[in-house]
Amino acid sequence: MRFAALDDNNSELELIQKTVVSLGHDCHTFTDGKSLLRTLQHETFDFLILDWELPDTSGPEIVQWVRANIKEAVPVLMITNRSDERDVVHGLTCGADDFMSKPVRVRELHARINALLRRLYPQQTQQEFVWGNYTCNVAQQRFEHHGVPVALKNKEFELALLLFQNQGRLLSRQHIQEQIWGMQSVDLQTRTLDTHISAIRSKLKLHPNNGYKLTAVYGMGYRLESDTLMPLVEENT
């Protein structure tokens, strides 16, 4: 998953980044609120870790902006020196999902990140899905449409799964590229993502007649929109 971490203390920020990476996620770091807010206007993240006290703004102010301007319920973990009950209530009222006190303790950060991911991204641990007339077996890397297997290459399967698991959510190009190819956008040819999008749109027949529409959002990325119900869980691991 794609994380953004904000802290003006470089040593704390480095510890957060190392912890997130050790859990198998990508972590982009920011040392001031304005830089993060600018980035959030054209990039997407799966998880935000925010310091409360910042030189140019505050964690609660950023959370308020996120909740007012980002449609998706991105989990927010606030890290703070504050422990007064009124501060905690204020942060939660602004929209933070959880708090932990400084100094950052690696095991506690592990636990809080994993708890929020389990609560807010339960699909990520499933192995089989049903989305309308589409079925997906993650272990076998197989998509079926109306029971007929669809021949997808490895990256096409990964991209299709990412989009289906984030139905209705706009994913920025860089977000997709990092999750599927594991690299920054400058390392990937511009047309590579577009070619893969075109391939899965065609192979999976993602058009309104089948209840889905895969659209490009100019200057941002892609969104898979659905008129079908939420996915049904066939099997858990």
N, C-alpha and C positions, 0 to 999 in steps of 0.2 A: 504494500500500500504506500501511498504518497503522503508524507507528513510535512508539516511546516512547524518549526520551532522558533519562538521569539524570546530573546533574553539579552539584555545589554551587558551581562556578565559573561565574558568569553569563556571562562573556565566552566561555568555552569552550562553554557550552551554547548560546549564541546562534549561534556558528559552526557547531556540529553541526546545529542546526535549519535554518539557511540552506542548508547543504550538502544535507541530506535533501530539502528543499523544491525545490532546484534540480534534483534528479533526478526530480521529478514525484510525490513522495510526501507524505503528511500526517505531521506530526511534533508529538507532544505532549511537552512538557517538564516535568521534575520536578527539584526541587533537594534533596530528601531521600528516603531510602529508604522511610520509612514511608508517605509519600504515594503513591509508586508501588505499593507492596504493597497498600495499600487499594484503589487503582484496579484492580489486576489481579484482585481478587476479584469484580468485576462488569463489567469491560471486557476486550476482547480486542485484541491487537496482532499484527502480522505480523513485527515485528523489534524487538529491544531493543538499545540502546546504553547501556552502563553504565560509570560511573566506578568505579575500584577503591576509592579512599579517600573515605569519606563521613563526615559528622559523627555520624550515628546508627546506621550499620551499615557493611557493606562490599559491594562488588560480588560477590565470591564467595558471600557469604551470601544475596544476592538470587537469584543463579543457582541455588543449592541449593534455595531455596523454589520457584522457577519449575519446575525439573525434577521436584520432588516433588509439585507441586500442579496443574500444567498438563499436560494429556494430550498436546497437540500439540507437535511439535518446533520451537518458535519459535527462530529464529536469534538468538544473543547475541554481540555484539561488545563486548569489554572494552577500555576506554581507561585507561591507567595510566602513572604515572611509574616504575613498577617494571620492571626489566629482568633481574633475577636469574633464572637458569634454574629455581630451585626455586619462585619465585613463579608463573612461567608454567605450570609443571607443575601446581601447586596449582589455578590458575584453570581449566585445561583439565580437570582431574579433577573439579572442581565442575560442569562442564557447559558452559563457554564454548566457542564455536565458533572464535573468532579473537581476536587481540590487536593493538593498535597503541599506540605510545608517545606520550606528550604531549611537546611541544605538538602539538595536532591540525593535521595538514597536509591541506588540502582535497583535493588530487589523490589522496593515499593513502587518505583516507576514501572518496572516490568508488570507488576500485578495490576496496577491501575490501567495501564494501556490495554492489557489483555482483557480485563473486565469490561471496559467500554467497547472494545471491538466485538466481544461476544454478544453484548447487549444490542449494539447498533448495527452490526454487520453479521447477523446470524447465518446468512446464506454462504458466507465464505468457507464454512467448514462442511457444507453438504457435498455429497458425491453424486447424487442424481436429482434431476429437476424435471418438472413438467411446466412448460409455459404455453398455454393454449394448445396448438397442434404441434408444438415443438417439444422434443425431449432431449436431454443432455446427460450423458454419463461421463463424469469428469475423469474417473480412473482409466476408462477406455478411450478417452478423447474422441467421443462420438456424438454427433448431433444427428437427430432424425426429424423428419418433417412428415407428418401423417404416417409415421411408422416406417418410412423409407430412409435408410442411411444417406447422409449427405457427405460427399467426399471433400473434406477440408484438410488443407495442409496444416502443419503444426501451429504456425503463427496465426493462421486464419481461425483455427479453433480457439486459441487463447484470446484473440481479439473478440470473437463472437461471444465467448463466455463472459468476458469483461463487460461488454455492452449489455448483454441480457441481465447480468447481475446488478447493473446500474440503470435499469429502465427508467426513462423519464428524466435522467440526470445528464446535464451537459458535462462532458469530459473534454478538457482542453487537449490540444494536439500533443503538447509536451507530456501531459499526464499519461496519455495513452502510450506514447512512445517509450517512456521510462518503464511503464508496467509490462509492456509486451517485449520490447527489445532491450530494456535495461541500459539505456544510454540517454544522454542529453540530445536535444533536438538537432544540435549542430552536427552530430555524428551520423545522422540518418538522412538519406536523400529525401527531399521533400515529397517526391511522388510515391515513395515506398508505402507510407501509411494510406494515401489515397487509393493506391492500387489494391491494397488488402481490403479496404472498405468496400470498394467496387465489387471485389470478388465475393465477399460474404453476402452483400446485398443481393447479388445475382444468384448465388448458389442456394442461399436460404430463402430466397423469394420474399425478401423483407419489403413488402408493399402493403398498402391499406387493405387490399382484398384478403390478405392473410392476417389482418389485425395489427400489423406493425409498420412503422415508417422510420427509416434510418436517414436522418437529415444532417446536413452540414450547416453549422452556424458560422457565418463569415467572421474571420478574425479570431475565432475561439477554437472550435473543435467539432465534435459530433455528439448527437443525441439519438438514442433509440427510444421511440415512443410507442406505447402499446395501448390497445383498447381491451386487452384480455385481463384476466384475473392475475393476482399475484401467484408466483410459482408454488406448486404443491411439492412437498417433500416426499420423495419416494424412499429414501434411505439415508440414514445418518451414520457417521462413523464416530 
